[in-house]
Amino acid sequence: MFILTQNSVFTVFGPLPGGFSFPTIAYVSLCTAMKQEMKTVLVADDQPMNQKVFSMILEKLGYDSIIAYDGEEALEKALHNEPDLVFMDIQMPKMNGYEASKNLRDRGFKKPIIAVTAGDPIDEKENCLDAGVDDVIAKPVNRSDIEKILEKWVHASNKTPDDSVRIFTESVKIPVSASVVFDIAGMLESFMHDEKAALPFLSRFIERTDLQLKNIPALKGAEDWESARRDAHTIRGAAYTMGGTELGYAAATLELACKNASREETEIAYPLVLNAFLRFRKEAEAFILSRS
């Protein structure tokens, strides 16, 4: 009988029973050992595109993933499944990432919680500390970002919030120029260079953003500033993931205007977002057509 781990070293002498060859037994045993040691990561994000990006990357890195669509579901699934790490989006319906994180800490959850934000990670530092968050990464996330977080918080020394020095500056990114309309390379990096996986999400992003932008004037007219801000925030985060740098920056301006509940600022920011989206859609649709 062989008991294998990923680092097992052994020598086999003589024939093996049951007609098995050594490579077969080694492969089966090694896969079993690796499955037993596989870590689980909870991804809390209400955007299917972001869920897909995280799931793809985690699978490639050898992790199981659990998806939660909002803060309440994240709280429930984290307590029930006890994942090795949680990626927690900040802006989610029902319960935001800060509230979910604080609730988890209040209920004794000790594993690392990593905030995911479309904003500046440095600006989020105080809120993260108050909520018991251990680290923060900025959207759009890619394999390198996630790999560094996992190495730091899961593998390094099985750190917990009580014995760790929290550092929030490592994932600050130097942004692509705000004038870039459609960064194809950046989008494909988010999807680990898998065009087949990226293209359906690119099409859905165009359709969804078109609807959201058509709806924002009505929200402004009804003074539903929070819904308008959420739409702008969603466009912003998804645009960065899909390579729409100019659109992401413009949406950030609109998000701030809605946060300030300012008609004047919104009337300036909205046309900027709309025009940036029209430019993005033109280039993105040409890219989709070239791949069909």
ZIBEL-V801058 format. One record per pair of residues at least 4 apart in sequence whose ideal C-beta (glycine too) atoms are under 6 Angstrom apart, sorted by the first residue. I is the first residue (numbers start at 1). J is the second residue. D is the distance in Angstrom with one decimal. If there is no record, write none. Layout:
# ZIBEL-V801058
i={I,I}
j={J,J}
d={D,D}
This chain:
# ZIBEL-V801058
i={2,4,4,4,4,5,12,16,20,20,22,25,26,38,39,39,39,40,40,40,41,41,41,41,41,42,42,42,42,42,43,43,43,43,44,44,44,44,45,45,45,46,46,46,46,49,49,51,53,54,55,56,57,57,58,58,66,66,68,68,68,69,70,70,70,71,71,71,71,71,71,72,72,73,74,74,75,75,77,78,78,78,84,84,85,85,85,85,86,87,87,88,88,88,88,89,89,90,90,90,91,92,95,95,97,98,98,101,101,101,101,102,102,104,105,110,112,112,113,113,114,114,115,115,115,116,117,118,118,118,119,121,121,121,121,121,124,124,125,128,128,134,134,136,137,137,137,138,138,139,139,140,140,140,141,142,142,143,143,149,150,151,152,159,176,176,176,178,178,180,181,181,181,181,182,182,182,182,183,183,184,186,187,187,188,190,191,191,198,202,202,204,205,205,205,206,209,209,212,213,216,216,219,219,219,220,220,225,225,228,229,229,229,232,232,232,232,233,235,235,236,236,236,236,239,239,239,240,244,244,246,247,247,247,250,250,250,251,253,254,254,257,257,257,257,260,265,266,280,281}
j={29,8,29,30,33,33,22,20,24,25,26,29,30,64,63,84,154,64,83,84,58,63,65,83,85,66,77,78,83,86,54,65,67,87,68,74,88,89,50,51,89,69,70,92,93,201,238,67,190,58,65,192,143,146,63,65,77,81,73,74,77,73,92,93,94,92,94,95,96,99,100,94,95,77,78,100,100,103,81,86,104,109,111,154,111,112,153,154,113,114,116,97,101,113,115,97,116,97,115,117,233,96,99,100,115,127,131,113,131,132,133,131,132,109,132,160,134,153,133,134,135,149,128,133,136,137,124,139,236,237,123,136,138,168,171,172,128,136,168,133,136,161,166,168,141,145,171,171,173,237,240,190,240,241,145,189,190,147,192,153,154,155,156,164,180,183,245,246,249,245,246,279,280,283,243,280,283,284,243,245,243,243,242,243,193,241,197,198,202,242,284,208,209,238,242,281,235,277,231,274,228,231,224,227,228,228,266,258,261,258,255,258,259,251,254,255,258,255,239,251,248,251,252,255,244,247,248,248,248,280,276,276,277,280,272,273,276,273,269,269,273,262,265,266,269,265,269,270,284,285}
d={5.6,4.4,4.2,5.4,4.9,5.2,5.3,5.2,4.9,5.2,5.9,5.9,5.9,5.7,5.3,4.3,5.9,4.5,4.5,5.7,5.5,5.1,5.3,5.7,5.1,4.7,5.9,5.5,4.1,4.5,4.4,5.6,5.5,4.9,4.3,3.6,4.9,5.7,4.4,5.5,4.2,5.3,5.6,4.9,6.0,4.7,5.9,5.2,5.4,6.0,4.9,5.8,5.0,5.1,4.2,4.6,5.6,5.7,4.1,3.9,5.0,5.4,4.8,4.9,4.4,4.9,5.7,2.8,5.7,5.8,3.7,4.7,4.9,6.0,5.9,4.8,5.0,5.2,5.5,5.7,5.6,5.9,6.0,5.5,6.0,4.8,5.8,5.5,4.7,5.2,5.5,4.3,5.7,5.5,5.6,5.4,4.9,4.2,5.7,4.8,5.3,5.6,4.7,5.2,5.9,5.6,4.2,5.0,4.2,5.5,5.1,4.5,6.0,3.9,3.6,5.0,4.7,4.0,5.0,5.7,5.0,5.6,5.4,4.7,4.2,5.8,5.4,4.6,5.2,3.8,5.7,4.4,5.3,5.6,5.7,5.5,5.4,5.4,4.6,3.8,5.6,5.6,5.6,5.2,5.9,5.1,4.2,5.7,5.4,5.0,5.3,5.0,4.5,4.1,4.8,5.1,5.7,5.8,6.0,5.9,4.9,5.1,5.6,4.3,5.1,5.7,4.8,5.9,4.3,4.2,5.3,4.9,5.7,5.4,5.4,5.6,3.9,5.4,3.8,5.7,6.0,4.5,5.2,3.4,4.9,5.1,5.0,4.0,5.9,5.8,5.8,5.9,5.9,5.5,5.1,5.4,5.5,5.9,4.5,5.8,5.3,5.8,4.5,5.1,4.0,5.8,5.6,5.1,4.4,4.4,5.6,3.8,5.2,5.2,4.3,3.9,5.7,5.1,5.8,4.3,5.2,3.8,5.2,5.9,3.7,4.2,3.9,4.4,5.7,4.5,4.8,4.3,5.6,4.8,4.6,4.4,4.2,5.4,4.5,4.1,4.9,5.4,3.6,4.4,4.5,6.0,5.9,5.7,5.7,5.8}
